[in-house]
Amino acid sequence: MRGRRPKRGARAAYAASVVIVVAMVLTGCAHSDPHAPRTVAPTDPSDCNALTPIGDGGVLAGFDWSSGDHPIGEAAVVYACFQPQGGTLVITSDSAQVTVTPNQVAIPLGTNGVIAIRVTALAAGTAHLQLDLLDNRGAHNSGAGGPRVVATNSTWHFAAGE
């Protein structure tokens, strides 16, 4: 069998697979981190990068956030992601130095389960965001810890929660 050449179709398939693998490595797809923040808004809760399954029913709640640094005092968007069930969405910060606007939203009928929220760091420090879903009676339905807001004297950014 010495000197036998592979068939043309086999060589083409091999070459195509090498090209695909190289393209994935060069674009980062082969090593993408599912928890890495994105710069494109999610369109469905399953697109969000930091979801937490809640309870036996597997209700999802979580966040997706923008990457990069923001000047102190300038707002950036974080997306609250949840399984739409009606009720109220509440986003809170554990620091008065971080504002969340709006911090409470009546979940509209027909929502896709992704709502944009503006977050602003006003001073240096670290804060944690929290998402809570209340049912139509105002009782706590589910929730999820969110990203941290990490601020220096001049800039701030979102970071994965701890």
C-alpha positions as CSV (number, residue, x, y, z in Angstrom):
1,M,0.0,0.0,0.0
2,R,3.1,2.2,-0.1
3,G,2.8,5.2,-2.4
4,R,-1.0,5.2,-2.4
5,R,-2.5,8.6,-2.4
6,P,-5.7,9.5,-0.6
7,K,-8.8,10.1,-2.7
8,R,-9.5,13.6,-3.8
9,G,-12.7,13.8,-1.8
10,A,-10.9,12.8,1.4
11,R,-8.2,15.4,0.9
12,A,-10.8,18.1,0.3
13,A,-12.7,17.1,3.5
14,Y,-9.5,17.1,5.5
15,A,-8.5,20.5,4.1
16,A,-12.0,21.9,4.9
17,S,-11.8,20.7,8.5
18,V,-8.4,22.2,9.0
19,V,-9.7,25.6,7.7
20,I,-12.7,25.4,10.0
21,V,-10.6,24.6,13.1
22,V,-8.0,27.4,12.3
23,A,-10.9,29.9,11.8
24,M,-12.4,28.9,15.1
25,V,-9.1,29.3,17.0
26,L,-8.3,32.7,15.3
27,T,-11.8,34.1,16.1
28,G,-11.9,32.7,19.6
29,C,-14.8,30.4,19.0
30,A,-12.9,27.3,20.1
31,H,-12.1,28.8,23.5
32,S,-15.1,31.1,24.0
33,D,-16.1,31.6,27.6
34,P,-19.9,31.2,28.1
35,H,-19.7,33.6,31.1
36,A,-17.8,36.3,29.3
37,P,-19.7,39.6,28.9
38,R,-20.8,40.5,25.4
39,T,-21.2,43.8,23.5
40,V,-24.4,42.7,21.7
41,A,-27.8,42.8,23.5
42,P,-29.3,39.4,24.1
43,T,-32.7,38.8,22.5
44,D,-33.8,35.8,24.7
45,P,-33.0,34.8,28.3
46,S,-31.2,31.7,27.0
47,D,-28.8,34.1,25.2
48,C,-27.7,35.7,28.5
49,N,-24.2,34.9,29.8
50,A,-24.9,34.6,33.6
51,L,-28.1,32.6,34.3
52,T,-29.0,30.7,37.4
53,P,-31.6,27.9,37.4
54,I,-34.0,28.4,40.2
55,G,-35.9,25.7,42.1
56,D,-37.2,22.4,40.8
57,G,-39.0,24.0,37.8
58,G,-35.7,25.3,36.5
59,V,-36.9,28.9,36.2
60,L,-34.0,30.9,34.9
61,A,-32.9,34.4,36.2
62,G,-29.7,36.2,35.6
63,F,-27.9,38.9,33.8
64,D,-25.9,39.9,30.7
65,W,-23.7,43.0,30.8
66,S,-21.5,45.2,28.7
67,S,-17.8,44.8,28.8
68,G,-15.1,47.5,29.2
69,D,-14.5,50.5,31.4
70,H,-16.9,53.3,31.9
71,P,-16.1,56.8,33.4
72,I,-17.3,57.3,37.0
73,G,-20.7,58.9,36.8
74,E,-21.5,57.5,33.4
75,A,-24.3,54.9,33.0
76,A,-23.9,51.5,31.3
77,V,-26.5,48.9,30.5
78,V,-26.9,45.6,32.2
79,Y,-29.6,43.2,30.9
80,A,-31.9,41.5,33.4
81,C,-32.8,38.1,32.0
82,F,-35.7,35.9,33.3
83,Q,-38.4,33.5,32.3
84,P,-41.4,35.8,31.6
85,Q,-44.2,35.0,34.1
86,G,-45.7,38.5,34.8
87,G,-45.2,40.3,38.0
88,T,-42.4,42.7,38.9
89,L,-38.7,42.8,38.3
90,V,-36.6,44.4,41.0
91,I,-32.9,45.1,40.6
92,T,-30.9,46.4,43.6
93,S,-27.4,47.3,44.5
94,D,-25.9,46.7,47.9
95,S,-24.1,50.1,47.8
96,A,-25.5,53.7,47.7
97,Q,-22.6,54.5,45.4
98,V,-24.2,52.5,42.6
99,T,-27.5,53.5,41.1
100,V,-29.9,51.3,39.2
101,T,-32.5,52.8,36.9
102,P,-35.2,51.7,36.8
103,N,-34.8,49.6,39.9
104,Q,-38.4,48.2,39.6
105,V,-40.2,47.3,36.4
106,A,-43.7,45.8,35.9
107,I,-43.0,42.9,33.6
108,P,-45.0,43.7,30.4
109,L,-47.2,41.1,28.8
110,G,-45.5,39.5,25.8
111,T,-42.0,40.4,27.0
112,N,-39.1,38.4,25.6
113,G,-37.6,38.0,29.1
114,V,-34.8,40.6,28.7
115,I,-35.0,44.1,30.1
116,A,-32.3,46.7,29.8
117,I,-31.3,48.4,33.1
118,R,-29.0,51.4,33.4
119,V,-26.3,51.2,36.1
120,T,-24.1,54.1,37.3
121,A,-21.1,54.0,39.7
122,L,-20.8,57.3,41.5
123,A,-17.5,56.7,43.4
124,A,-14.7,54.1,44.0
125,G,-15.7,50.8,45.6
126,T,-17.4,47.5,44.9
127,A,-21.1,46.7,44.8
128,H,-23.1,43.6,44.0
129,L,-26.3,43.7,41.9
130,Q,-29.3,41.5,42.7
131,L,-32.3,40.5,40.6
132,D,-35.6,39.5,42.2
133,L,-38.8,38.5,40.5
134,L,-42.0,39.1,42.4
135,D,-45.3,37.5,41.4
136,N,-48.5,39.5,40.7
137,R,-49.2,39.6,44.5
138,G,-45.8,41.0,45.3
139,A,-44.4,37.8,46.8
140,H,-40.8,36.8,46.0
141,N,-40.9,34.3,43.1
142,S,-37.2,33.9,42.2
143,G,-34.0,35.8,42.1
144,A,-30.3,35.7,41.2
145,G,-27.1,37.4,42.3
146,G,-25.7,39.5,39.5
147,P,-22.4,41.0,38.5
148,R,-20.2,43.1,40.7
149,V,-19.6,46.8,39.9
150,V,-15.9,47.5,40.5
151,A,-15.0,51.2,40.5
152,T,-11.7,53.1,40.8
153,N,-11.5,56.8,41.2
154,S,-11.9,57.4,37.5
155,T,-13.5,54.3,35.9
156,W,-15.8,51.4,36.7
157,H,-16.7,48.0,35.1
158,F,-18.9,45.0,35.5
159,A,-17.2,41.8,36.8
160,A,-18.6,38.3,37.4
161,G,-20.3,38.0,40.8
162,E,-18.7,36.1,43.6
